Amino acid sequence: MHDLVIRGATVVDGTGAPARTTDVAVDDGVIVAVDEKAGAARREIDGDGLHLLPGWVDIHTHYDGQVTWDPDLSPSSWHGATTVVMGNCGVGFAPVRPDGHGFLIELMEGVEDIPGTALYEGIDWQWETFGEYLDALERMPRAIDVVAQVPHAALRAYVMGERAHEDPDDNEIEQLAKLTEEALHAGAVGFTTSRTILHRSKHGFVPGTSAAPAELLAIADAVRRAGHGIVEIVSDNAFRDPERQWMVEVARRTGGTVTYALAQEPWDAHSYRQALADAEQLHAEGLNLVPQVSCRPTGMLFGLQSSLHPFITHPTYQTIAHLPAAKKAEELRRPEVRAELLAEKPGTTDMIAIALMSRWDQMFPLGDPPDYEPAPETSVAAVAASTGRQPEEVALDLLLERDGTALLFAPLASYVESNHEAIREMITHPRTVLGLSDGGAHCGLICDASMPTYLLTHWVRDRTRGPRLPIEQVVSLQTSRTARSYGLTDRGTIEPGMRADLNLVDLDGLRLHMPEMVYDLPAGGRRLVQHVDGYVGTFVAGVQTLANGELTGERPGRLVRAGR
Ligand SMILES: [Zn+2]
């Protein structure tokens, strides 16, 4: 008698093999049979007409704070994620000295747009070392599995204190390397660092942003000594020398994977091809420099409740910024307020912010259902041109829709040609890995934890502006490919002996809702979330955590310690 049998679903097993209709049997949290006729079970589920897939493995999230107070890890858990990797982009909360909490919170708030008040209220600092952080995570039952990485900025703050933004001396480099090794031994899956000028807090760039190769190579040697460890990097110039040179050397020294964020650059639309070709070439030499890519453009969502939109720094807007969305909309509809606002300019000198707020050809109504591959003629710039209005007027009218809760989709990158063809090239390339959902982060501006769902709704089923992709391929990309790239060998496929992390999906009924702003973080902090219909069941180690879109309250998830 099995614990669980799901009968007659269309099984897409995550290996890339053709979908087939079969039974799947589970005992003790592990898949024991993938068979046309599995024996009886204590619980049997009729999968007829449904698809059964491995649980999603999302390697790029920022749940480092939320993971300490929220056992559910929504919205990722609503979208079929059964394993999430956090600690990306060099930021996180361990190791930390007792007087260093505020600094790491402010860093996370500045870089990842997670409300500092929520982090102050939500985190119960039961740790100082990285190992103690993992112990604290392990004590908490949770819906899905979490995997941690050790972030460079926290290491720097721990070792160098107030000098975290400066260059470490030899002794400090040795400390950074030693603590990295300790964290990996404790179970971190990797080390992460930020090299981008886009990631800033009120303290400046992320500590380590301009770290010299000597420091990074010392850390690479620590990774090799530990015996395992991914190195994750977010950089503005990852595949160009001189940045590329030390990254290749890190890959050589660790013998493992170095993964970095890759997107189509607005200023150099085809440079990603150089990165892909380079990854291919290095792979042939036995080096894994793996571009991490996403299945839709990283999309800023501009709305009257968001942390950025075209009018957010305008003096007139500032006077109503504290109001709820509907009230703001009401005010902004008053002719005199509207006229005043539209006569103003942004009240900031931050050139990056000004640029982001006025890319009218890269702003589109998101709509419902949300459209992440909108036609170029629907951009704010195009509508303004075709109707003889100013783009500001068009943008304002769109923001006022739905009682002030409508959203504008403003792709940051990978939408240079106003379609997803560059993305298709990147995600189907044999040397890339899917990531960059940033689950748990950018709470006031981005909600991409739904990216795994989008693989099915858009890439398999709905796409009209270019070719779709076979379900077998996209499922393998977000399951076995992501899991293997992070050394998680016990999950990611539906095969005997693998963990029973499963998604039972109604492919026809799968529907992404419009993202919405909710105020449910600790201290009433806000975050964008996105609901979804069509996940009939999610199972973590054979235990059902999600039933028809609702979390069941079961907590089979745990901390996964790498290298054990
Ligand atoms: Zn990130």
Residues whose N, C-alpha, C, O or C-beta is under 5 A from the ligand:
A	BS01	ZN	N88 C89
